[in-house]
Amino acid sequence: MLELSLENWMAIIFLIAFFIWGLAIFMFGRISVKHIEYEMKKEGIEQPIWDKGIGSIIVTYSLIMVFPKLNPTIVDYKAVRRHTRREDKRLAFFLQFSSLIFFTVMFTVAHLYGPKA
């Protein structure tokens, strides 16, 4: 019988967390961000110039949805909140939670198995 060491289990957990985080980013970008930008474009609000292609708007929109008191000046947060649907909020929570889990696992693995200085 194949027995896995703690290091192997940590690698498996890391990969699972990485794929779930990637799925959350993909789903939020393709469903929520696309919807919000479409609705904002109908109102005449353009996508920020600073985000052409790098995708940091995904994090900004999800933070606006998860934290209601957050009012960043780099995007029109009122328009984002106005066009947010219930499923968008769920995806934003999923994205933030999976990010928290992934980075926690990543830093734990780096601390336990990284180079010792």
N, CA, C and O atoms as a printed pandas DataFrame, in Angstrom:
     atom_number atom_name residue_name chain_id  residue_number  x_coord  y_coord  z_coord
0              1         N          MET        A               1    0.842   -1.191    0.000
1              2        CA          MET        A               1    0.000    0.000    0.000
2              3         C          MET        A               1    0.880    1.244    0.000
3              4         O          MET        A               1    1.875    1.320    0.721
4              5         N          LEU        A               2    0.503    2.196   -0.804
5              6        CA          LEU        A               2    1.252    3.435   -0.921
6              7         C          LEU        A               2    0.910    4.360    0.251
7              8         O          LEU        A               2   -0.249    4.721    0.454
8              9         N          GLU        A               3    1.930    4.733    1.009
9             10        CA          GLU        A               3    1.721    5.654    2.121
10            11         C          GLU        A               3    2.341    6.996    1.748
11            12         O          GLU        A               3    3.479    7.070    1.283
12            13         N          LEU        A               4    1.566    8.050    1.962
13            14        CA          LEU        A               4    2.027    9.384    1.623
14            15         C          LEU        A               4    2.600   10.074    2.852
15            16         O          LEU        A               4    2.062    9.974    3.954
16            17         N          SER        A               5    3.691   10.765    2.635
17            18        CA          SER        A               5    4.295   11.529    3.728
18            19         C          SER        A               5    3.554   12.860    3.883
19            20         O          SER        A               5    2.710   13.213    3.059
20            21         N          LEU        A               6    3.877   13.578    4.934
21            22        CA          LEU        A               6    3.269   14.883    5.160
22            23         C          LEU        A               6    3.602   15.847    4.016
23            24         O          LEU        A               6    2.771   16.661    3.614
24            25         N          GLU        A               7    4.814   15.743    3.508
25            26        CA          GLU        A               7    5.230   16.597    2.388
26            27         C          GLU        A               7    4.381   16.326    1.144
27            28         O          GLU        A               7    3.997   17.257    0.437
28            29         N          ASN        A               8    4.090   15.060    0.881
29            30        CA          ASN        A               8    3.246   14.709   -0.266
30            31         C          ASN        A               8    1.815   15.211   -0.073
31            32         O          ASN        A               8    1.197   15.706   -1.015
32            33         N          TRP        A               9    1.290   15.083    1.147
33            34        CA          TRP        A               9   -0.057   15.578    1.430
34            35         C          TRP        A               9   -0.122   17.094    1.247
35            36         O          TRP        A               9   -1.098   17.614    0.706
36            37         N          MET        A              10    0.903   17.793    1.691
37            38        CA          MET        A              10    0.931   19.250    1.526
38            39         C          MET        A              10    0.969   19.635    0.048
39            40         O          MET        A              10    0.339   20.610   -0.361
40            41         N          ALA        A              11    1.704   18.872   -0.743
41            42        CA          ALA        A              11    1.749   19.138   -2.182
42            43         C          ALA        A              11    0.384   18.904   -2.824
43            44         O          ALA        A              11   -0.032   19.671   -3.692
44            45         N          ILE        A              12   -0.306   17.863   -2.408
45            46        CA          ILE        A              12   -1.638   17.576   -2.944
46            47         C          ILE        A              12   -2.615   18.679   -2.555
47            48         O          ILE        A              12   -3.383   19.157   -3.390
48            49         N          ILE        A              13   -2.585   19.080   -1.292
49            50        CA          ILE        A              13   -3.470   20.150   -0.823
50            51         C          ILE        A              13   -3.165   21.450   -1.556
51            52         O          ILE        A              13   -4.079   22.189   -1.922
52            53         N          PHE        A              14   -1.874   21.732   -1.773
53            54        CA          PHE        A              14   -1.479   22.934   -2.501
54            55         C          PHE        A              14   -2.047   22.922   -3.919
55            56         O          PHE        A              14   -2.584   23.932   -4.374
56            57         N          LEU        A              15   -1.940   21.810   -4.613
57            58        CA          LEU        A              15   -2.442   21.723   -5.989
58            59         C          LEU        A              15   -3.962   21.860   -6.047
59            60         O          LEU        A              15   -4.497   22.524   -6.935
60            61         N          ILE        A              16   -4.646   21.236   -5.107
61            62        CA          ILE        A              16   -6.102   21.356   -5.076
62            63         C          ILE        A              16   -6.505   22.811   -4.826
63            64         O          ILE        A              16   -7.390   23.336   -5.502
64            65         N          ALA        A              17   -5.853   23.462   -3.852
65            66        CA          ALA        A              17   -6.161   24.862   -3.563
66            67         C          ALA        A              17   -5.855   25.746   -4.770
67            68         O          ALA        A              17   -6.600   26.682   -5.060
68            69         N          PHE        A              18   -4.757   25.450   -5.478
69            70        CA          PHE        A              18   -4.385   26.226   -6.655
70            71         C          PHE        A              18   -5.431   26.104   -7.760
71            72         O          PHE        A              18   -5.793   27.106   -8.378
72            73         N          PHE        A              19   -5.920   24.895   -8.015
73            74        CA          PHE        A              19   -6.909   24.703   -9.073
74            75         C          PHE        A              19   -8.265   25.308   -8.703
75            76         O          PHE        A              19   -8.955   25.846   -9.569
76            77         N          ILE        A              20   -8.650   25.228   -7.440
77            78        CA          ILE        A              20   -9.910   25.854   -7.007
78            79         C          ILE        A              20   -9.810   27.372   -7.127
79            80         O          ILE        A              20  -10.760   28.023   -7.561
80            81         N          TRP        A              21   -8.669   27.937   -6.744
81            82        CA          TRP        A              21   -8.447   29.381   -6.869
82            83         C          TRP        A              21   -8.493   29.799   -8.337
83            84         O          TRP        A              21   -9.103   30.815   -8.672
84            85         N          GLY        A              22   -7.859   29.033   -9.208
85            86        CA          GLY        A              22   -7.895   29.330  -10.636
86            87         C          GLY        A              22   -9.302   29.256  -11.204
87            88         O          GLY        A              22   -9.681   30.077  -12.039
88            89         N          LEU        A              23  -10.080   28.276  -10.756
89            90        CA          LEU        A              23  -11.468   28.155  -11.182
90            91         C          LEU        A              23  -12.283   29.363  -10.717
91            92         O          LEU        A              23  -13.114   29.878  -11.465
92            93         N          ALA        A              24  -12.047   29.809   -9.497
93            94        CA          ALA        A              24  -12.765   30.975   -8.971
94            95         C          ALA        A              24  -12.442   32.225   -9.777
95            96         O          ALA        A              24  -13.339   33.006  -10.095
96            97         N          ILE        A              25  -11.182   32.419  -10.106
97            98        CA          ILE        A              25  -10.788   33.586  -10.917
98            99         C          ILE        A              25  -11.438   33.514  -12.294
99           100         O          ILE        A              25  -11.969   34.509  -12.788
100          101         N          PHE        A              26  -11.396   32.353  -12.902
101          102        CA          PHE        A              26  -11.973   32.184  -14.235
102          103         C          PHE        A              26  -13.477   32.446  -14.226
103          104         O          PHE        A              26  -13.987   33.177  -15.075
104          105         N          MET        A              27  -14.185   31.849  -13.264
105          106        CA          MET        A              27  -15.640   32.002  -13.209
106          107         C          MET        A              27  -16.038   33.447  -12.914
107          108         O          MET        A              27  -16.953   33.975  -13.547
108          109         N          PHE        A              28  -15.372   34.085  -11.972
109          110        CA          PHE        A              28  -15.723   35.466  -11.639
110          111         C          PHE        A              28  -15.446   36.395  -12.820
111          112         O          PHE        A              28  -16.239   37.291  -13.109
112          113         N          GLY        A              29  -14.333   36.182  -13.492
113          114        CA          GLY        A              29  -14.002   37.016  -14.645
114          115         C          GLY        A              29  -14.958   36.837  -15.805
115          116         O          GLY        A              29  -15.367   37.811  -16.437
116          117         N          ARG        A              30  -15.312   35.602  -16.085
117          118        CA          ARG        A              30  -16.165   35.318  -17.241
118          119         C          ARG        A              30  -17.640   35.603  -16.986
119          120         O          ARG        A              30  -18.372   35.923  -17.923
120          121         N          ILE        A              31  -18.091   35.492  -15.740
121          122        CA          ILE        A              31  -19.509   35.686  -15.452
122          123         C          ILE        A              31  -19.772   37.086  -14.908
123          124         O          ILE        A              31  -20.520   37.857  -15.508
124          125         N          SER        A              32  -19.165   37.412  -13.784
125          126        CA          SER        A              32  -19.496   38.660  -13.087
126          127         C          SER        A              32  -18.888   39.884  -13.752
127          128         O          SER        A              32  -19.594   40.853  -14.028
128          129         N          VAL        A              33  -17.596   39.850  -14.010
129          130        CA          VAL        A              33  -16.940   41.026  -14.593
130          131         C          VAL        A              33  -17.508   41.322  -15.974
131          132         O          VAL        A              33  -17.729   42.482  -16.323
132          133         N          LYS        A              34  -17.742   40.286  -16.748
133          134        CA          LYS        A              34  -18.300   40.488  -18.078
134          135         C          LYS        A              34  -19.689   41.149  -17.991
135          136         O          LYS        A              34  -19.996   42.059  -18.760
136          137         N          HIS        A              35  -20.516   40.684  -17.054
137          138        CA          HIS        A              35  -21.850   41.257  -16.879
138          139         C          HIS        A              35  -21.774   42.720  -16.432
139          140         O          HIS        A              35  -22.457   43.581  -16.986
140          141         N          ILE        A              36  -20.946   42.989  -15.437
141          142        CA          ILE        A              36  -20.842   44.348  -14.908
142          143         C          ILE        A              36  -20.310   45.307  -15.973
143          144         O          ILE        A              36  -20.834   46.411  -16.126
144          145         N          GLU        A              37  -19.292   44.904  -16.697
145          146        CA          GLU        A              37  -18.748   45.778  -17.734
146          147         C          GLU        A              37  -19.750   46.000  -18.865
147          148         O          GLU        A              37  -19.803   47.089  -19.437
148          149         N          TYR        A              38  -20.544   44.982  -19.192
149          150        CA          TYR        A              38  -21.574   45.137  -20.222
150          151         C          TYR        A              38  -22.629   46.149  -19.778
151          152         O          TYR        A              38  -23.023   47.022  -20.552
152          153         N          GLU        A              39  -23.084   46.028  -18.529
153          154        CA          GLU        A              39  -24.085   46.952  -18.005
154          155         C          GLU        A              39  -23.530   48.373  -17.873
155          156         O          GLU        A              39  -24.230   49.347  -18.147
156          157         N          MET        A              40  -22.287   48.478  -17.459
157          158        CA          MET        A              40  -21.672   49.807  -17.327
158          159         C          MET        A              40  -21.479   50.448  -18.701
159          160         O          MET        A              40  -21.636   51.659  -18.858
160          161         N          LYS        A              41  -21.139   49.631  -19.688
161          162        CA          LYS        A              41  -20.954   50.163  -21.039
162          163         C          LYS        A              41  -22.280   50.689  -21.596
163          164         O          LYS        A              41  -22.298   51.671  -22.339
164          165         N          LYS        A              42  -23.403   50.025  -21.231
165          166        CA          LYS        A              42  -24.716   50.513  -21.672
166          167         C          LYS        A              42  -25.025   51.881  -21.073
167          168         O          LYS        A              42  -25.749   52.672  -21.677
168          169         N          GLU        A              43  -24.477   52.169  -19.882
169          170        CA          GLU        A              43  -24.659   53.476  -19.254
170          171         C          GLU        A              43  -23.646   54.503  -19.753
171          172         O          GLU        A              43  -23.748   55.684  -19.424
172          173         N          GLY        A              44  -22.678   54.064  -20.539
173          174        CA          GLY        A              44  -21.660   54.972  -21.045
174          175         C          GLY        A              44  -20.416   55.052  -20.177
175          176         O          GLY        A              44  -19.573   55.925  -20.380
176          177         N          ILE        A              45  -20.295   54.144  -19.207
177          178        CA          ILE        A              45  -19.120   54.113  -18.336
178          179         C          ILE        A              45  -18.124   53.129  -18.939
179          180         O          ILE        A              45  -18.429   51.947  -19.099
180          181         N          GLU        A              46  -16.945   53.615  -19.269
181          182        CA          GLU        A              46  -15.921   52.778  -19.899
182          183         C          GLU        A              46  -15.068   52.059  -18.859
183          184         O          GLU        A              46  -14.976   52.474  -17.704
184          185         N          GLN        A              47  -14.448   50.969  -19.306
185          186        CA          GLN        A              47  -13.501   50.223  -18.470
186          187         C          GLN        A              47  -12.288   51.110  -18.192
187          188         O          GLN        A              47  -11.867   51.863  -19.071
188          189         N          PRO        A              48  -11.720   51.036  -16.989
189          190        CA          PRO        A              48  -10.549   51.870  -16.683
190          191         C          PRO        A              48   -9.401   51.616  -17.660
191          192         O          PRO        A              48   -9.158   50.480  -18.068
192          193         N          ILE        A              49   -8.711   52.671  -18.022
193          194        CA          ILE        A              49   -7.605   52.578  -18.979
194          195         C          ILE        A              49   -6.451   51.763  -18.399
195          196         O          ILE        A              49   -5.757   51.061  -19.133
196          197         N          TRP        A              50   -6.244   51.855  -17.084
197          198        CA          TRP        A              50   -5.104   51.187  -16.456
198          199         C          TRP        A              50   -5.253   49.671  -16.431
199          200         O          TRP        A              50   -4.302   48.969  -16.088
200          201         N          ASP        A              51   -6.424   49.153  -16.788
201          202        CA          ASP        A              51   -6.631   47.707  -16.700
202          203         C          ASP        A              51   -6.752   47.044  -18.066
203          204         O          ASP        A              51   -7.425   46.019  -18.177
204          205         N          LYS        A              52   -6.165   47.552  -19.048
205          206        CA          LYS        A              52   -6.265   46.933  -20.366
206          207         C          LYS        A              52   -5.398   45.671  -20.434
207          208         O          LYS        A              52   -4.211   45.733  -20.754
208          209         N          GLY        A              53   -6.020   44.527  -20.127
209          210        CA          GLY        A              53   -5.344   43.260  -20.318
210          211         C          GLY        A              53   -4.700   42.627  -19.106
211          212         O          GLY        A              53   -4.351   41.448  -19.167
212          213         N          ILE        A              54   -4.520   43.348  -17.996
213          214        CA          ILE        A              54   -3.815   42.727  -16.872
214          215         C          ILE        A              54   -4.750   42.043  -15.884
215          216         O          ILE        A              54   -4.303   41.200  -15.105
216          217         N          GLY        A              55   -6.027   42.381  -15.895
217          218        CA          GLY        A              55   -6.998   41.662  -15.101
218          219         C          GLY        A              55   -7.092   42.031  -13.632
219          220         O          GLY        A              55   -7.741   41.319  -12.865
220          221         N          SER        A              56   -6.472   43.104  -13.223
221          222        CA          SER        A              56   -6.561   43.476  -11.809
222          223         C          SER        A              56   -7.940   44.013  -11.446
223          224         O          SER        A              56   -8.251   44.179  -10.266
224          225         N          ILE        A              57   -8.757   44.283  -12.439
225          226        CA          ILE        A              57  -10.119   44.723  -12.177
226          227         C          ILE        A              57  -10.918   43.619  -11.501
227          228         O          ILE        A              57  -11.877   43.903  -10.784
228          229         N          ILE        A              58  -10.536   42.365  -11.717
229          230        CA          ILE        A              58  -11.212   41.231  -11.083
230          231         C          ILE        A              58  -11.116   41.347   -9.570
231          232         O          ILE        A              58  -12.112   41.181   -8.866
232          233         N          VAL        A              59   -9.938   41.628   -9.077
233          234        CA          VAL        A              59   -9.743   41.769   -7.632
234          235         C          VAL        A              59  -10.488   42.987   -7.116
235          236         O          VAL        A              59  -11.109   42.925   -6.054
236          237         N          THR        A              60  -10.439   44.079   -7.837
237          238        CA          THR        A              60  -11.102   45.309   -7.415
238          239         C          THR        A              60  -12.609   45.114   -7.317
239          240         O          THR        A              60  -13.216   45.486   -6.313
240          241         N          TYR        A              61  -13.218   44.539   -8.343
241          242        CA          TYR        A              61  -14.662   44.314   -8.323
242          243         C          TYR        A              61  -15.061   43.356   -7.204
243          244         O          TYR        A              61  -16.059   43.586   -6.521
244          245         N          SER        A              62  -14.298   42.290   -7.011
245          246        CA          SER        A              62  -14.665   41.328   -5.959
246          247         C          SER        A              62  -14.534   41.950   -4.577
247          248         O          SER        A              62  -15.346   41.663   -3.697
248          249         N          LEU        A              63  -13.532   42.795   -4.367
249          250        CA          LEU        A              63  -13.394   43.459   -3.072
250          251         C          LEU        A              63  -14.540   44.438   -2.836
251          252         O          LEU        A              63  -15.012   44.565   -1.707
252          253         N          ILE        A              64  -14.993   45.127   -3.870
253          254        CA          ILE        A              64  -16.129   46.039   -3.744
254          255         C          ILE        A              64  -17.389   45.263   -3.349
255          256         O          ILE        A              64  -18.189   45.744   -2.547
256          257         N          MET        A              65  -17.565   44.075   -3.906
257          258        CA          MET        A              65  -18.752   43.276   -3.599
258          259         C          MET        A              65  -18.701   42.659   -2.206
259          260         O          MET        A              65  -19.724   42.576   -1.526
260          261         N          VAL        A              66  -17.528   42.229   -1.782
261          262        CA          VAL        A              66  -17.400   41.544   -0.496
262          263         C          VAL        A              66  -17.395   42.526    0.669
263          264         O          VAL        A              66  -17.983   42.251    1.714
264          265         N          PHE        A              67  -16.742   43.658    0.498
265          266        CA          PHE        A              67  -16.628   44.651    1.568
266          267         C          PHE        A              67  -17.447   45.888    1.196
267          268         O          PHE        A              67  -16.980   46.726    0.426
268          269         N          PRO        A              68  -18.659   46.010    1.732
269          270        CA          PRO        A              68  -19.553   47.096    1.312
270          271         C          PRO        A              68  -19.082   48.496    1.679
271          272         O          PRO        A              68  -19.515   49.467    1.059
272          273         N          LYS        A              69  -18.216   48.623    2.660
273          274        CA          LYS        A              69  -17.743   49.955    3.042
274          275         C          LYS        A              69  -16.504   50.391    2.256
275          276         O          LYS        A              69  -16.025   51.513    2.419
276          277         N          LEU        A              70  -15.996   49.517    1.417
277          278        CA          LEU        A              70  -14.826   49.833    0.605
278          279         C          LEU        A              70  -15.266   50.683   -0.582
279          280         O          LEU        A              70  -16.130   50.273   -1.356
280          281         N          ASN        A              71  -14.683   51.849   -0.722
281          282        CA          ASN        A              71  -15.036   52.768   -1.801
282          283         C          ASN        A              71  -13.776   53.218   -2.543
283          284         O          ASN        A              71  -13.316   54.343   -2.348
284          285         N          PRO        A              72  -13.212   52.350   -3.393
285          286        CA          PRO        A              72  -11.996   52.750   -4.109
286          287         C          PRO        A              72  -12.289   53.831   -5.144
287          288         O          PRO        A              72  -13.361   53.861   -5.747
288          289         N          THR        A              73  -11.326   54.705   -5.333
289          290        CA          THR        A              73  -11.508   55.800   -6.283
290          291         C          THR        A              73  -11.035   55.435   -7.693
291          292         O          THR        A              73  -11.198   56.230   -8.619
292          293         N          ILE        A              74  -10.456   54.254   -7.868
293          294        CA          ILE        A              74   -9.926   53.897   -9.183
294          295         C          ILE        A              74  -10.994   53.376  -10.129
295          296         O          ILE        A              74  -10.764   53.307  -11.337
296          297         N          VAL        A              75  -12.174   53.004   -9.598
297          298        CA          VAL        A              75  -13.298   52.576  -10.434
298          299         C          VAL        A              75  -14.566   53.234   -9.912
299          300         O          VAL        A              75  -14.585   53.777   -8.807
300          301         N          ASP        A              76  -15.608   53.183  -10.702
301          302        CA          ASP        A              76  -16.908   53.707  -10.294
302          303         C          ASP        A              76  -17.593   52.651   -9.429
303          304         O          ASP        A              76  -18.343   51.814   -9.934
304          305         N          TYR        A              77  -17.330   52.697   -8.127
305          306        CA          TYR        A              77  -17.824   51.659   -7.232
306          307         C          TYR        A              77  -19.345   51.687   -7.098
307          308         O          TYR        A              77  -19.957   50.653   -6.832
308          309         N          LYS        A              78  -19.957   52.846   -7.278
309          310        CA          LYS        A              78  -21.423   52.927   -7.211
310          311         C          LYS        A              78  -22.055   52.160   -8.368
311          312         O          LYS        A              78  -23.063   51.476   -8.190
312          313         N          ALA        A              79  -21.464   52.274   -9.545
313          314        CA          ALA        A              79  -21.972   51.538  -10.705
314          315         C          ALA        A              79  -21.754   50.042  -10.533
315          316         O          ALA        A              79  -22.605   49.242  -10.921
316          317         N          VAL        A              80  -20.625   49.661   -9.957
317          318        CA          VAL        A              80  -20.357   48.240   -9.721
318          319         C          VAL        A              80  -21.403   47.675   -8.771
319          320         O          VAL        A              80  -21.957   46.605   -9.025
320          321         N          ARG        A              81  -21.675   48.376   -7.687
321          322        CA          ARG        A              81  -22.681   47.905   -6.722
322          323         C          ARG        A              81  -24.084   47.897   -7.330
323          324         O          ARG        A              81  -24.888   47.015   -7.027
324          325         N          ARG        A              82  -24.373   48.861   -8.173
325          326        CA          ARG        A              82  -25.694   48.950   -8.798
326          327         C          ARG        A              82  -25.956   47.758   -9.714
327          328         O          ARG        A              82  -27.093   47.298   -9.820
328          329         N          HIS        A              83  -24.919   47.257  -10.375
329          330        CA          HIS        A              83  -25.088   46.177  -11.349
330          331         C          HIS        A              83  -24.734   44.798  -10.793
331          332         O          HIS        A              83  -24.740   43.813  -11.532
332          333         N          THR        A              84  -24.428   44.720   -9.508
333          334        CA          THR        A              84  -24.076   43.442   -8.904
334          335         C          THR        A              84  -25.331   42.619   -8.647
335          336         O          THR        A              84  -26.288   43.090   -8.030
336          337         N          ARG        A              85  -25.308   41.389   -9.128
337          338        CA          ARG        A              85  -26.409   40.456   -8.882
338          339         C          ARG        A              85  -26.044   39.559   -7.700
339          340         O          ARG        A              85  -24.912   39.592   -7.218
340          341         N          ARG        A              86  -26.999   38.765   -7.240
341          342        CA          ARG        A              86  -26.760   37.853   -6.124
342          343         C          ARG        A              86  -25.675   36.831   -6.480
343          344         O          ARG        A              86  -24.811   36.533   -5.654
344          345         N          GLU        A              87  -25.714   36.304   -7.680
345          346        CA          GLU        A              87  -24.700   35.315   -8.078
346          347         C          GLU        A              87  -23.309   35.945   -8.176
347          348         O          GLU        A              87  -22.303   35.274   -7.940
348          349         N          ASP        A              88  -23.253   37.228   -8.521
349          350        CA          ASP        A              88  -21.961   37.918   -8.551
350          351         C          ASP        A              88  -21.367   38.010   -7.156
351          352         O          ASP        A              88  -20.166   37.817   -6.972
352          353         N          LYS        A              89  -22.214   38.307   -6.171
353          354        CA          LYS        A              89  -21.734   38.361   -4.788
354          355         C          LYS        A              89  -21.241   36.997   -4.334
355          356         O          LYS        A              89  -20.210   36.897   -3.669
356          357         N          ARG        A              90  -21.963   35.958   -4.685
357          358        CA          ARG        A              90  -21.540   34.600   -4.321
358          359         C          ARG        A              90  -20.192   34.260   -4.942
359          360         O          ARG        A              90  -19.317   33.701   -4.280
360          361         N          LEU        A              91  -20.032   34.598   -6.208
361          362        CA          LEU        A              91  -18.755   34.338   -6.874
362          363         C          LEU        A              91  -17.631   35.175   -6.269
363          364         O          LEU        A              91  -16.493   34.715   -6.185
364          365         N          ALA        A              92  -17.946   36.406   -5.848
365          366        CA          ALA        A              92  -16.934   37.255   -5.214
366          367         C          ALA        A              92  -16.497   36.655   -3.879
367          368         O          ALA        A              92  -15.305   36.637   -3.573
368          369         N          PHE        A              93  -17.445   36.166   -3.084
369          370        CA          PHE        A              93  -17.094   35.503   -1.830
370          371         C          PHE        A              93  -16.283   34.238   -2.091
371          372         O          PHE        A              93  -15.317   33.959   -1.381
372          373         N          PHE        A              94  -16.676   33.472   -3.109
373          374        CA          PHE        A              94  -15.929   32.267   -3.471
374          375         C          PHE        A              94  -14.499   32.615   -3.877
375          376         O          PHE        A              94  -13.555   31.923   -3.494
376          377         N          LEU        A              95  -14.340   33.681   -4.647
377          378        CA          LEU        A              95  -13.015   34.113   -5.074
378          379         C          LEU        A              95  -12.171   34.549   -3.881
379          380         O          LEU        A              95  -11.013   34.146   -3.765
380          381         N          GLN        A              96  -12.733   35.360   -3.001
381          382        CA          GLN        A              96  -11.966   35.842   -1.853
382          383         C          GLN        A              96  -11.619   34.707   -0.892
383          384         O          GLN        A              96  -10.508   34.658   -0.364
384          385         N          PHE        A              97  -12.559   33.801   -0.664
385          386        CA          PHE        A              97  -12.305   32.680    0.242
386          387         C          PHE        A              97  -11.262   31.729   -0.343
387          388         O          PHE        A              97  -10.365   31.279    0.369
388          389         N          SER        A              98  -11.375   31.423   -1.633
389          390        CA          SER        A              98  -10.393   30.529   -2.252
390          391         C          SER        A              98   -9.016   31.188   -2.303
391          392         O          SER        A              98   -8.002   30.498   -2.196
392          393         N          SER        A              99   -8.963   32.507   -2.463
393          394        CA          SER        A              99   -7.679   33.219   -2.424
394          395         C          SER        A              99   -7.046   33.117   -1.044
395          396         O          SER        A              99   -5.846   32.875   -0.917
396          397         N          LEU        A             100   -7.865   33.305   -0.008
397          398        CA          LEU        A             100   -7.375   33.193    1.363
398          399         C          LEU        A             100   -6.823   31.793    1.632
399          400         O          LEU        A             100   -5.739   31.649    2.199
400          401         N          ILE        A             101   -7.556   30.780    1.233
401          402        CA          ILE        A             101   -7.109   29.394    1.441
402          403         C          ILE        A             101   -5.831   29.125    0.656
403          404         O          ILE        A             101   -4.880   28.563    1.201
404          405         N          PHE        A             102   -5.794   29.517   -0.615
405          406        CA          PHE        A             102   -4.620   29.258   -1.444
406          407         C          PHE        A             102   -3.373   29.923   -0.880
407          408         O          PHE        A             102   -2.326   29.286   -0.766
408          409         N          PHE        A             103   -3.479   31.206   -0.525
409          410        CA          PHE        A             103   -2.294   31.908   -0.023
410          411         C          PHE        A             103   -1.871   31.385    1.348
411          412         O          PHE        A             103   -0.680   31.367    1.658
412          413         N          THR        A             104   -2.823   30.964    2.166
413          414        CA          THR        A             104   -2.475   30.367    3.450
414          415         C          THR        A             104   -1.698   29.063    3.248
415          416         O          THR        A             104   -0.670   28.838    3.888
416          417         N          VAL        A             105   -2.191   28.221    2.367
417          418        CA          VAL        A             105   -1.496   26.960    2.073
418          419         C          VAL        A             105   -0.138   27.233    1.446
419          420         O          VAL        A             105    0.847   26.581    1.792
420          421         N          MET        A             106   -0.077   28.194    0.525
421          422        CA          MET        A             106    1.181   28.503   -0.151
422          423         C          MET        A             106    2.248   28.974    0.839
423          424         O          MET        A             106    3.389   28.513    0.797
424          425         N          PHE        A             107    1.871   29.891    1.726
425          426        CA          PHE        A             107    2.847   30.390    2.697
426          427         C          PHE        A             107    3.221   29.323    3.726
427          428         O          PHE        A             107    4.355   29.301    4.205
428          429         N          THR        A             108    2.291   28.448    4.068
429          430        CA          THR        A             108    2.596   27.349    4.979
430          431         C          THR        A             108    3.601   26.391    4.349
431          432         O          THR        A             108    4.573   25.990    4.989
432          433         N          VAL        A             109    3.363   26.030    3.104
433          434        CA          VAL        A             109    4.300   25.134    2.398
434          435         C          VAL        A             109    5.658   25.803    2.244
435          436         O          VAL        A             109    6.687   25.152    2.425
436          437         N          ALA        A             110    5.680   27.072    1.919
437          438        CA          ALA        A             110    6.956   27.782    1.764
438          439         C          ALA        A             110    7.700   27.859    3.084
439          440         O          ALA        A             110    8.924   27.737    3.121
440          441         N          HIS        A             111    6.963   28.061    4.170
441          442        CA          HIS        A             111    7.601   28.144    5.487
442          443         C          HIS        A             111    8.139   26.774    5.929
443          444         O          HIS        A             111    9.243   26.685    6.466
444          445         N          LEU        A             112    7.374   25.730    5.706
445          446        CA          LEU        A             112    7.788   24.400    6.161
446          447         C          LEU        A             112    8.871   23.769    5.291
447          448         O          LEU        A             112    9.788   23.123    5.798
448          449         N          TYR        A             113    8.757   23.961    3.978
449          450        CA          TYR        A             113    9.634   23.236    3.069
450          451         C          TYR        A             113   10.530   24.128    2.222
451          452         O          TYR        A             113   11.250   23.630    1.357
452          453         N          GLY        A             114   10.500   25.418    2.453
453          454        CA          GLY        A             114   11.341   26.333    1.695
454          455         C          GLY        A             114   12.784   26.293    2.166
455          456         O          GLY        A             114   13.117   25.594    3.123
456          457         N          PRO        A             115   13.630   27.040    1.493
457          458        CA          PRO        A             115   15.053   27.061    1.906
458          459         C          PRO        A             115   15.218   27.677    3.303
459          460         O          PRO        A             115   14.572   28.665    3.652
460          461         N          LYS        A             116   16.075   27.076    4.058
461          462        CA          LYS        A             116   16.342   27.562    5.414
462          463         C          LYS        A             116   17.507   28.550    5.350
463          464         O          LYS        A             116   18.574   28.223    4.829
464          465         N          ALA        A             117   17.304   29.733    5.869
465          466        CA          ALA        A             117   18.341   30.756    5.811
466          467         C          ALA        A             117   19.056   30.879    7.130
467          468         O          ALA        A             117   19.966   31.697    7.264
